[in-house]
Amino acid sequence: MGSRRSTISLCQPGSYRLYSTAELLRLPLPTWQIDNILPAGGRCGLYGPPGSCKSFVAMDMALSVAIGAPWASHDVQKGFVVYISAEGGAGVGKRVQAWLTAHETTAAQVGNNLAWLLEPIAVYEGSEPMLRLRSRIEEEIEREPSLIIVDTLARCFDGDENLQEDMGRFIGGVDRLRREFDSTVIVVHHTRLDADRERGSTAFRGAADTMVY
């Protein structure tokens, strides 16, 4: 039998591409949406018990990215942000105004770099609400978000959080958002009653690039 080639060089882009070790080492290093916190294009979780201000932390991240200001002393990659505030309500505007006041910033300075959706959407592959949201972004805004925040998982989940199959379907929806827009996606989630980890199936934790508590 002839010996196998010691190197592999498949130059055509596409699915299931094989890389040699040398090619692997030449791949670009990961970049950050928020330096050393959120990887650009990553699947991220932000979880905590009720009253832990996790939604405010998510808004803080969103507004910081939208204006290009450091978040908690970490540099950010400025970009367009879509915030799905599924619980909606007037309280969202009050929180945003509090942030603007504290940071001596105005809505005009944020401009069109941050879009708010104040109703839930079902996050899964082929979801009609997701398709409509994508159409609005592409046709009306004509900008691709670098950061999408889903707040909260419970309000955008179709199925039983405890079932791995249903959680897998949700993860597939998150991945669709990531692929469609090459975006970082943060999912805000509640903890269990004992508050030691997030509620429901551990499939999301297993699939996440980072989890913030």
trRosetta pair geometry for C-beta under 8 A, 3 or more apart (Angstrom, degrees):
i j d omega theta_ij theta_ji phi_ij phi_ji
5 8 7.1 124 98 -75 114 57
7 20 5.1 5 -160 -114 73 154
7 22 7.0 -16 -134 22 111 125
8 18 5.5 -61 152 122 147 112
8 19 7.1 132 91 160 116 15
8 20 4.3 169 51 -66 78 89
8 23 7.5 -82 85 8 82 134
9 20 6.5 -24 -67 -13 60 125
9 23 7.0 153 -111 -58 66 134
10 17 5.7 -171 101 -158 123 82
10 18 5.3 81 14 57 139 81
10 19 7.6 -101 45 -79 97 41
12 17 7.4 -159 84 -109 65 109
13 17 6.8 -48 -144 -66 36 145
14 17 6.1 127 67 -56 62 100
19 23 4.2 -138 -164 93 91 118
19 24 4.7 118 126 -63 130 80
19 27 7.5 -12 -145 -50 160 119
20 23 4.6 96 51 8 77 102
20 24 6.9 -134 95 -8 41 87
21 24 5.4 -51 -148 33 33 117
21 25 6.5 30 155 -17 65 105
22 25 5.9 -57 -151 37 30 109
22 26 6.6 25 152 -17 63 109
23 26 5.7 -62 -151 37 34 110
23 27 7.3 56 149 -45 63 87
24 27 6.0 -32 -165 -7 37 115
28 31 7.8 -14 143 -33 116 95
30 39 5.4 -33 172 -146 130 115
30 40 7.1 171 179 41 79 86
31 39 7.5 113 82 -162 42 68
31 40 4.4 -3 90 18 91 136
31 77 7.0 65 149 -63 114 148
32 35 4.6 104 104 -103 153 41
32 36 6.4 -16 -117 -22 155 36
32 37 7.2 89 -166 42 119 61
32 38 6.6 109 -168 78 79 56
32 39 6.0 -71 -111 -115 59 41
32 40 5.9 160 -162 -27 3 88
32 75 7.8 93 91 86 125 87
32 77 6.6 164 98 -22 59 112
33 37 7.9 -83 74 80 80 86
33 38 4.3 -48 62 104 108 110
33 39 6.8 50 4 113 89 16
33 40 4.8 138 -49 -88 75 62
33 41 8.0 168 -46 -3 109 43
33 42 7.2 -123 1 25 119 103
33 65 6.7 -10 173 -110 96 131
33 76 6.8 -3 154 -154 55 78
33 77 5.3 -90 -135 39 41 110
33 79 7.7 -72 -140 25 91 131
33 146 6.7 165 -122 144 105 102
33 147 5.9 118 -162 -83 139 109
33 184 4.3 -47 -46 -18 155 161
34 37 4.2 -32 102 62 108 116
34 38 4.3 61 33 28 94 101
34 61 6.4 -71 -54 -143 147 102
34 64 7.6 54 -104 100 115 129
34 65 7.2 -85 -66 -74 93 102
34 71 5.2 -41 -136 49 126 132
34 74 5.2 65 172 113 89 128
34 75 7.7 166 -156 90 50 41
34 76 5.1 -20 -104 -105 69 83
34 77 7.7 -114 -60 14 36 76
35 74 4.5 -161 59 -176 89 92
35 75 4.4 53 -18 56 135 80
35 76 7.1 -112 -10 -72 82 36
36 74 6.2 -129 50 -134 92 124
37 71 7.4 -91 40 89 157 120
37 72 7.9 93 -63 60 154 121
37 74 5.6 76 -11 139 122 173
37 210 7.2 147 168 145 46 161
37 212 7.1 34 -172 -87 97 128
38 42 6.0 -162 -177 52 68 130
38 44 5.4 -28 -129 -75 94 161
38 61 7.4 87 -21 -159 148 135
38 147 7.9 46 134 -117 151 114
38 184 5.5 74 158 -170 116 149
38 186 7.0 -48 -122 -73 136 109
38 210 6.5 -142 -109 57 49 143
39 42 3.6 100 70 -49 92 132
39 44 7.7 167 37 -65 75 111
39 184 7.0 169 91 -111 50 113
39 209 5.3 -85 37 142 128 145
39 210 6.6 144 1 -13 94 121
40 77 6.2 16 -88 26 118 158
40 146 7.3 -39 -144 -175 95 103
40 184 5.8 -92 -141 -55 36 111
41 178 6.2 91 -166 -166 68 104
41 182 5.9 -43 -101 -176 105 65
41 183 6.8 119 -109 90 52 14
41 184 5.9 -52 -30 -71 14 65
42 178 8.0 -112 97 -125 9 131
42 184 5.2 14 43 -129 72 89
42 185 7.5 -136 97 38 50 62
42 209 3.8 -101 -157 54 110 150
42 210 6.3 26 156 13 148 99
43 171 7.5 44 -164 -151 148 87
43 174 5.8 88 -133 135 108 128
43 175 7.0 -24 -83 -80 131 72
43 178 6.5 -58 -72 -61 86 149
43 185 5.9 -3 -118 62 57 101
43 187 7.9 6 -176 -4 75 111
43 207 6.2 -44 111 132 149 91
43 208 5.3 -130 112 -126 92 52
43 209 5.2 120 51 -4 67 93
44 184 6.5 16 0 180 123 97
44 185 6.7 174 31 89 78 51
44 186 4.7 -31 83 -104 110 68
44 187 7.1 169 89 19 54 70
44 208 6.3 86 -122 -160 25 104
44 209 6.2 -48 -74 59 68 92
44 210 5.1 -8 -121 65 90 89
44 211 7.4 170 -165 -87 61 34
44 212 6.9 22 176 -4 106 104
45 186 7.5 144 -103 -159 13 63
45 187 5.4 -29 -110 66 65 93
45 189 5.9 -27 -160 17 102 124
45 198 6.6 -69 172 -53 140 157
45 204 6.3 106 -80 142 134 112
45 205 6.8 -54 11 -96 161 61
45 208 4.8 -53 -8 -112 106 154
45 210 7.4 -158 34 101 68 51
45 211 4.4 -9 66 -119 109 78
45 212 6.8 -176 95 27 57 66
46 54 5.6 155 140 -170 101 106
46 57 6.4 -164 -174 96 136 120
46 58 5.7 162 80 -75 160 99
46 186 5.5 22 -9 -178 115 110
46 187 7.1 175 26 82 72 41
46 188 5.0 -29 75 -104 101 66
46 189 7.2 143 75 21 48 72
46 211 7.9 174 -78 -163 29 53
46 212 4.7 -13 -109 68 73 107
47 54 6.8 -16 -162 -129 13 155
47 188 7.3 150 -85 -165 48 46
47 189 4.4 -28 -100 74 98 90
47 190 6.9 13 -153 104 88 2
47 191 5.8 113 158 -65 105 76
47 197 7.7 32 112 -179 150 48
47 198 4.2 -83 -136 -87 162 104
47 211 6.7 -18 16 -170 110 100
47 212 7.5 145 21 78 61 56
47 213 6.0 -27 72 -106 79 69
48 52 3.6 -116 146 84 128 150
48 53 7.7 -25 95 54 153 51
48 54 4.2 172 39 -59 117 123
48 190 7.6 -57 76 -133 39 42
48 191 6.1 -33 -176 -23 16 111
48 213 6.1 128 -79 -163 84 61
49 52 5.1 104 60 -30 66 122
49 190 7.1 53 -128 -162 33 77
49 191 4.8 -49 -72 41 66 121
49 195 4.7 -23 -63 -113 123 115
50 190 6.8 8 -55 -133 74 112
53 56 4.3 -43 -173 40 88 119
53 57 6.0 99 125 -28 84 89
54 57 5.4 -48 -149 32 38 115
54 58 6.5 40 151 -19 66 101
54 188 5.6 144 134 -153 114 107
55 58 5.5 -50 -150 36 36 113
55 59 6.4 37 151 -18 66 103
55 85 7.8 78 -159 -130 120 94
55 87 8.0 -63 -104 37 153 130
55 95 7.5 -33 119 -161 105 173
55 151 5.5 101 -121 -167 92 136
55 152 7.7 -73 -81 -65 103 97
55 188 6.1 66 -89 -165 66 161
56 59 5.5 -50 -146 38 36 112
56 60 6.2 45 150 -26 65 102
56 95 5.9 -132 -105 -160 88 128
56 99 7.9 177 -159 -68 87 112
57 60 5.4 -50 -150 32 31 117
57 61 6.6 33 150 -18 63 101
57 212 7.7 -156 138 127 141 131
58 61 5.7 -52 -153 35 34 112
58 62 6.3 34 150 -20 66 107
58 83 7.6 132 139 -137 106 110
58 149 5.2 131 179 -161 116 142
58 151 5.6 164 98 -81 163 132
58 186 6.1 177 -131 118 104 139
58 188 5.3 -57 -53 -72 152 126
59 62 5.4 -53 -144 37 35 114
59 63 6.1 27 161 -13 69 107
59 83 7.2 54 -106 -140 69 152
59 95 5.9 94 59 131 175 123
59 96 6.6 -124 -171 -85 133 72
59 99 6.3 -140 131 -47 114 154
60 63 6.3 -57 -142 41 24 104
60 64 6.2 26 156 -20 61 112
60 71 6.5 119 137 -141 92 104
60 99 6.6 -163 -95 -124 66 129
61 64 5.8 -61 -147 37 26 112
61 65 6.3 23 158 -16 65 107
61 71 5.6 41 -112 -133 61 155
61 147 7.6 -146 137 179 101 151
61 149 7.4 136 83 -82 114 136
61 186 7.0 75 95 -25 151 168
62 65 6.1 -60 -151 37 27 106
62 66 6.2 27 153 -22 64 110
62 81 4.8 149 -157 159 85 155
62 83 5.1 28 -137 -76 160 123
62 114 6.1 96 156 -132 102 124
62 147 6.7 -170 -116 115 68 132
62 149 5.6 -74 -75 -10 120 145
63 66 5.4 -52 -143 35 33 116
63 67 6.5 6 166 3 67 106
63 69 7.9 -13 126 43 77 116
63 96 7.2 157 -76 -137 133 83
63 99 5.6 133 28 140 170 145
63 100 7.8 -128 -155 -69 147 70
63 103 7.6 169 132 20 131 159
63 105 7.8 143 171 84 119 154
63 110 6.6 -56 -142 -110 84 124
63 114 6.6 -9 -100 -75 57 161
64 67 6.7 -72 -147 49 24 88
64 68 7.9 -109 165 69 55 3
64 69 4.9 -101 -144 73 72 85
64 70 6.9 -53 -164 108 121 19
64 71 4.0 116 119 -74 169 96
64 76 5.4 146 134 -29 100 161
65 68 7.4 27 -169 -75 29 38
65 71 7.5 -11 -46 -42 71 129
65 76 5.1 -133 -97 172 63 137
65 77 7.1 7 -139 75 94 57
65 78 6.4 154 -176 -126 54 39
65 79 5.9 -31 166 46 104 78
65 81 5.4 110 89 -63 118 127
65 146 7.2 -148 173 84 128 109
65 147 5.2 35 121 9 167 153
66 78 7.5 35 169 -153 9 77
66 79 7.7 -65 -97 77 40 42
66 80 7.5 46 -118 -129 76 29
66 81 5.0 -81 -70 15 95 122
66 110 5.3 24 129 -150 131 88
66 113 4.0 136 -163 115 85 111
66 114 4.0 -25 -106 -51 150 109
67 78 7.3 -81 112 -126 18 108
67 105 6.4 -59 -90 -145 169 147
67 109 6.0 33 -119 137 122 100
67 110 5.9 -69 -64 -100 101 62
67 113 6.9 146 -66 77 47 150
68 76 6.4 -165 -145 81 40 105
68 78 3.3 -17 -87 -84 97 125
69 76 7.0 26 75 30 34 128
69 103 7.1 117 105 -164 174 136
69 105 8.0 -103 -29 -72 151 144
70 73 5.7 14 153 -132 132 17
70 74 6.0 154 -166 67 88 33
70 75 5.6 -48 -107 -91 89 40
70 76 6.4 171 -116 -6 33 91
71 74 5.3 -29 70 61 75 93
71 76 5.5 75 -6 -58 101 121
77 146 6.6 -114 111 152 110 149
78 113 7.7 -41 180 -157 92 143
79 113 7.4 152 125 -164 26 101
79 145 7.0 103 139 -169 109 49
79 146 3.0 -10 140 28 161 135
79 147 6.1 128 81 -2 116 92
80 112 7.8 -16 -122 127 103 75
80 113 5.5 -127 -107 -152 57 59
80 114 7.5 -173 -159 -72 54 37
80 115 7.6 19 179 -2 96 100
80 141 7.7 138 -175 159 146 131
80 143 4.8 134 -53 134 172 127
80 144 7.0 133 60 88 129 35
80 145 4.9 -109 105 -110 92 56
80 146 6.1 113 49 6 62 82
80 147 7.8 -176 94 35 43 74
81 113 6.6 44 17 147 85 73
81 114 4.7 -5 64 -113 103 76
81 115 7.3 -177 93 28 56 64
81 145 6.0 82 -126 -150 20 108
81 146 7.2 -49 -76 58 61 74
81 147 4.6 -18 -114 74 87 103
81 148 7.5 170 -161 -84 60 34
81 149 7.1 17 -177 -4 105 103
82 114 8.0 169 -84 -157 25 51
82 115 5.2 -18 -111 68 70 100
82 117 6.9 25 -180 -10 94 109
82 133 8.0 107 -180 176 149 117
82 137 6.9 -42 -78 -98 144 127
82 145 4.5 -76 -6 -79 99 159
82 147 7.5 -178 32 97 60 57
82 148 4.8 -6 65 -115 101 79
82 149 7.3 -171 96 27 56 66
83 114 6.6 15 -6 -173 113 96
83 115 7.2 176 25 86 71 48
83 116 5.2 -21 69 -110 102 66
83 117 7.0 -173 92 26 50 72
83 148 7.9 -179 -81 -157 32 46
83 149 4.8 -2 -123 55 69 113
83 151 7.0 -5 -175 14 85 121
84 117 4.7 -16 -115 65 64 117
84 120 7.6 76 168 -127 109 41
84 121 6.4 -82 -147 21 138 106
84 148 7.2 28 -9 180 104 89
84 149 6.4 -163 30 93 70 60
84 150 5.1 0 60 -115 125 54
84 151 6.3 163 87 30 67 69
84 156 6.7 54 130 -75 139 143
85 88 5.8 121 114 -80 95 42
85 92 5.0 69 162 -106 165 143
85 116 6.0 -7 9 -164 117 97
85 117 6.7 166 29 79 66 55
85 118 5.4 -13 75 -110 102 58
85 151 5.5 -13 -112 75 51 115
86 117 7.9 9 -76 108 56 96
86 119 6.8 11 -137 151 55 22
86 120 3.7 55 -153 -90 109 78
86 121 7.4 -121 -102 13 107 58
86 150 7.4 26 -27 -172 120 67
86 151 6.2 -173 13 92 85 53
86 152 6.2 -109 49 26 120 53
86 155 3.5 158 121 110 136 134
86 156 5.3 -135 -75 -49 154 92
87 120 8.0 50 -55 -60 39 96
87 151 7.2 -72 10 127 96 87
87 152 6.9 31 -31 2 109 96
87 155 5.9 -141 -59 -61 71 162
88 92 6.7 -69 -161 -17 33 133
88 118 3.8 86 -120 175 97 87
88 119 5.9 20 -59 -73 133 48
89 92 6.2 127 74 -10 66 90
89 118 7.4 -173 8 -166 36 113
90 93 5.8 -52 -168 35 56 110
90 94 6.5 54 141 -20 78 105
91 94 5.4 -56 -150 37 41 114
91 95 6.3 41 155 -21 71 103
92 95 5.9 -58 -154 34 30 109
92 96 6.4 27 152 -16 65 107
92 116 6.9 135 149 -163 142 143
92 118 6.6 -143 24 -111 158 107
93 96 5.7 -55 -146 38 33 111
93 97 6.2 33 156 -20 67 105
94 97 5.8 -53 -146 36 30 110
94 98 6.4 34 152 -22 63 104
95 98 5.6 -53 -151 33 32 114
95 99 6.6 33 150 -20 65 103
96 99 5.6 -53 -152 34 35 112
96 100 6.4 35 152 -19 67 105
97 100 5.6 -51 -146 36 34 113
97 101 6.3 35 155 -19 66 106
98 101 5.8 -56 -149 37 29 111
98 102 6.3 27 155 -18 64 109
99 102 5.8 -58 -146 39 29 109
99 103 6.1 4 162 2 66 114
99 105 7.8 -27 127 54 77 117
100 103 6.3 -72 -143 51 24 95
100 105 4.9 -108 -147 79 68 82
100 106 6.3 75 -172 -109 122 22
100 107 6.6 -25 -112 -54 156 64
100 110 7.6 -78 -100 -27 111 124
101 104 7.5 21 -177 -74 30 39
105 109 5.1 -112 -167 67 88 140
105 110 6.9 83 150 -45 120 89
106 109 4.9 106 58 0 73 98
106 110 7.5 -136 103 1 46 83
107 110 5.6 -53 -154 37 41 111
108 111 6.5 29 178 -72 39 69
110 113 5.9 -128 176 52 61 99
110 114 5.4 -41 173 22 115 118
112 115 7.5 17 -170 -63 67 89
112 141 7.6 174 173 -144 116 97
112 143 7.9 126 133 12 110 152
115 137 7.8 176 64 -105 160 87
115 141 6.5 -63 -58 -95 153 148
115 145 7.8 -104 35 -83 110 120
117 121 7.2 -10 142 -21 147 115
117 133 6.9 -11 -94 -122 156 119
120 155 4.3 -132 -99 154 127 94
120 156 5.2 -159 -160 -81 93 65
121 127 6.8 110 162 136 93 137
121 129 3.8 -168 -146 132 93 131
121 130 5.9 126 156 -66 129 62
121 133 6.0 -24 -99 -35 165 138
121 156 5.8 15 67 -132 57 101
122 127 4.6 -162 93 -143 92 132
122 128 7.8 41 51 44 115 70
122 129 5.5 117 30 33 76 125
122 130 7.2 -89 80 -27 64 95
122 156 6.6 166 -113 -170 23 61
122 157 7.8 13 -138 148 66 6
122 158 4.3 39 -152 -47 113 124
122 173 7.8 -120 138 -119 61 161
123 127 6.5 -104 -122 -1 15 162
123 130 6.5 101 -118 -74 50 123
123 150 6.3 5 -58 -132 154 150
123 156 4.6 43 -9 150 108 110
123 157 7.1 -32 44 -87 95 44
123 158 7.6 -177 48 1 49 95
123 170 5.6 58 96 -148 100 75
123 173 3.8 148 160 121 71 143
123 174 6.3 44 164 -57 130 66
123 177 7.5 -37 -144 -27 109 126
124 127 4.9 112 57 -50 69 111
124 130 7.6 -155 52 -14 41 142
124 158 5.7 -80 -10 43 131 123
124 169 4.6 5 -132 154 120 96
124 170 6.0 -60 -82 -89 85 42
124 172 6.3 41 -153 76 66 100
124 173 4.1 -80 -89 -56 21 124
125 169 7.0 -112 18 -161 89 74
125 172 4.6 -50 -29 134 112 117
125 173 5.7 -133 -38 -78 50 64
125 176 5.5 152 -101 -50 73 139
126 130 7.9 83 84 56 14 124
126 131 7.8 -3 -166 -45 33 116
127 130 4.0 79 76 7 104 110
127 131 6.8 -172 93 -11 55 82
127 158 7.4 171 -105 -8 120 146
127 173 6.2 30 -6 -121 128 125
128 131 5.6 -53 -148 34 35 114
128 132 6.5 34 154 -19 66 103
129 132 5.6 -54 -147 36 34 110
129 133 6.3 36 154 -20 67 104
130 133 5.6 -52 -146 36 33 112
130 134 6.3 35 154 -20 65 105
130 173 6.5 -140 -75 -155 156 105
130 176 7.0 54 163 101 148 135
130 177 7.4 -109 -151 -69 118 93
131 134 5.7 -53 -148 36 30 113
131 135 6.4 32 152 -20 63 105
132 135 5.6 -53 -150 34 33 113
132 136 6.5 35 152 -20 65 103
133 136 5.8 -54 -151 34 33 111
133 137 6.5 31 154 -17 66 105
134 137 5.8 -56 -150 36 31 110
134 138 6.1 21 157 -12 67 112
134 180 6.1 -74 -124 176 125 155
135 138 5.9 -62 -142 43 28 105
135 139 5.6 0 170 3 69 119
136 139 6.5 -66 -126 50 20 92
136 140 5.0 -23 -169 23 63 124
136 141 7.0 50 140 -6 69 99
137 140 7.2 -41 -86 51 9 84
137 141 5.1 -37 -151 41 49 121
137 143 7.4 -92 -177 66 84 58
137 144 7.5 76 154 -109 120 44
137 145 7.0 -69 -148 -17 139 101
137 181 7.5 -40 134 -89 153 131
138 141 7.6 18 -22 53 10 80
138 142 6.8 48 -177 -96 35 47
139 142 7.2 -6 -174 -63 9 78
144 181 4.6 172 -166 -152 96 88
144 182 6.8 38 153 43 139 91
144 183 7.3 -146 162 -61 90 100
145 148 5.3 95 108 -63 142 84
145 181 5.4 19 53 164 75 151
145 183 5.2 27 99 -107 86 135
146 181 7.8 -141 -82 144 27 106
146 182 7.7 -28 -119 102 61 81
146 183 5.8 168 -166 -123 20 75
146 184 6.6 24 152 17 66 92
147 183 6.2 171 -83 -167 15 98
147 184 5.0 -15 -108 66 71 100
147 185 7.9 159 -160 -86 50 31
147 186 7.2 11 -171 -2 95 104
148 177 5.4 -99 65 164 161 133
148 181 7.0 101 -35 64 124 145
148 183 5.0 57 -5 140 101 147
148 184 7.3 176 27 88 65 51
148 185 4.9 -16 70 -110 99 77
148 186 7.5 -176 92 27 50 66
149 185 7.7 164 -88 -160 30 53
149 186 4.7 -12 -115 65 77 104
149 188 6.9 39 179 -24 96 104
150 153 6.7 69 121 -80 113 55
150 156 5.3 -91 -172 40 112 160
150 174 7.3 -98 -1 -103 150 96
150 185 6.7 20 -6 -177 107 99
150 186 7.0 -172 28 92 68 53
150 187 4.8 -12 66 -112 110 69
150 188 6.7 -159 94 19 57 75
151 155 7.8 13 122 45 41 125
151 188 4.1 30 -114 30 76 136
152 155 5.2 90 55 12 75 99
152 156 7.2 -173 90 9 38 93
152 187 7.9 76 -165 177 49 70
152 188 4.7 -84 -112 95 71 95
152 189 6.2 128 -170 -96 96 36
152 190 6.7 40 -177 -29 147 87
153 156 6.3 -83 -146 53 28 91
153 157 5.5 41 160 -49 71 116
153 161 7.4 92 130 -115 116 119
153 170 7.2 60 -157 179 99 149
153 187 5.2 54 -71 174 100 111
153 188 6.8 -156 -17 80 77 47
153 189 4.3 12 7 -97 129 92
153 190 7.7 -129 48 11 102 73
153 200 7.8 -124 121 26 138 149
153 204 7.6 -27 -123 -93 152 169
154 157 5.8 -51 -137 16 23 121
154 161 7.1 -32 -104 -64 73 139
154 189 7.4 123 -26 -135 82 66
154 190 6.4 10 -30 7 129 115
154 199 7.7 19 -71 75 109 138
156 170 7.9 113 112 -141 86 110
157 161 6.0 24 157 -78 162 89
157 166 7.6 70 179 152 102 110
157 170 5.7 -19 -124 -95 84 138
158 166 7.5 -141 96 -160 57 102
158 169 7.3 -75 73 110 96 129
158 170 7.5 165 37 -79 71 89
159 163 6.4 -95 155 55 115 121
159 165 7.9 -124 -179 98 152 80
159 166 3.1 -163 130 -146 145 130
159 167 7.8 -134 91 -44 130 44
159 169 6.6 97 -8 55 153 132
159 170 7.4 -132 41 -42 120 103
160 163 4.4 70 81 -1 106 110
160 166 5.1 133 52 22 62 161
161 166 7.1 -96 -81 100 19 124
161 167 6.6 65 -158 -76 48 99
161 199 6.1 23 136 125 148 96
161 200 3.1 -85 152 -106 103 133
161 201 6.4 -156 159 4 57 81
162 200 5.3 -123 -72 -139 47 65
162 201 5.8 126 -160 -48 26 78
163 166 4.2 70 78 13 108 106
163 167 6.6 177 88 -8 54 85
163 201 6.4 -56 79 -52 19 130
164 167 5.6 -58 -144 42 32 110
164 168 6.0 40 154 -27 66 106
164 201 4.9 158 -88 -145 55 143
164 203 4.9 126 -143 -49 78 132
165 168 5.6 -53 -150 32 28 115
165 169 6.8 31 150 -21 61 101
166 169 5.6 -48 -153 29 36 113
166 170 6.8 37 148 -17 64 101
166 201 7.6 154 66 -5 83 141
167 170 5.5 -50 -153 35 39 114
167 171 6.4 42 148 -20 67 102
167 200 6.4 150 -83 148 125 119
167 201 3.9 -127 -14 61 154 135
167 203 4.2 136 107 56 129 126
167 204 5.7 -107 -176 -38 117 88
168 171 5.5 -49 -147 35 34 114
168 172 6.5 42 150 -23 63 101
168 203 5.7 -77 -64 166 72 156
169 172 5.5 -48 -153 31 34 117
169 173 6.8 37 147 -19 62 100
170 173 5.6 -52 -156 32 36 113
170 174 6.6 38 147 -18 67 101
170 204 7.2 -32 92 -81 119 112
171 174 5.5 -49 -149 34 37 113
171 175 6.3 37 151 -19 66 104
171 203 6.5 -109 -29 132 140 107
171 204 6.1 -168 -77 -102 106 70
171 207 5.1 50 -143 73 141 169
172 175 5.6 -53 -148 37 32 112
172 176 6.5 40 150 -26 63 100
173 176 5.5 -46 -150 27 35 115
173 177 6.9 35 151 -16 63 98
174 177 5.8 -53 -158 33 35 110
174 178 6.5 35 146 -19 66 106
174 185 5.2 173 -166 111 93 155
174 187 6.5 -51 -105 -54 137 126
175 178 5.3 -51 -147 36 38 116
175 179 6.2 33 156 -17 69 105
176 179 5.9 -56 -144 40 29 106
176 180 6.0 32 158 -25 65 109
177 180 5.9 -53 -139 34 27 112
177 181 6.5 -21 176 23 62 109
177 183 6.2 -58 145 59 86 124
177 185 5.4 95 94 -85 124 137
178 181 7.3 -95 -153 55 16 76
178 182 7.3 34 172 -124 57 19
178 183 5.7 -125 -121 62 47 71
178 184 7.6 31 -118 -107 93 16
178 185 5.4 -92 -68 -11 91 118
179 182 7.4 15 -155 -69 23 50
180 183 7.7 -15 71 8 75 108
187 204 7.1 -91 78 -168 151 137
189 198 4.7 31 115 -148 129 124
189 199 6.6 -151 167 37 101 86
189 200 7.9 -97 -167 31 127 118
189 204 7.4 136 -60 104 163 157
190 198 7.0 114 86 -150 37 72
190 199 5.1 12 88 -2 87 127
191 194 8.0 -107 148 75 108 47
191 195 4.5 62 123 -128 145 54
191 196 7.3 143 -171 38 119 28
191 197 6.5 158 -141 101 89 19
191 198 5.7 -86 -104 -105 53 36
191 199 6.2 123 167 -38 15 80
192 195 6.6 -134 72 -51 64 25
192 196 6.7 -23 54 39 112 72
192 197 6.4 26 7 67 109 63
192 198 7.3 87 -24 138 77 17
192 199 5.0 140 -73 -95 61 68
197 202 7.6 5 141 -104 144 95
197 205 7.2 -19 -175 -71 122 153
198 204 7.1 -67 94 75 147 123
198 205 6.5 170 38 -60 121 109
198 211 7.7 -121 -22 -152 126 128
200 204 7.5 46 95 9 114 121
201 204 6.8 108 91 -3 85 83
202 205 4.9 -49 -167 40 72 116
202 206 5.9 75 135 -26 84 101
203 206 5.6 -57 -149 38 33 114
203 207 6.3 21 157 -12 67 111
204 207 5.9 -66 -147 43 31 103
204 208 6.1 43 155 -41 68 105
205 208 5.7 -47 -144 15 30 118
205 211 6.1 3 -131 -69 83 145
208 211 5.3 81 107 -60 152 86
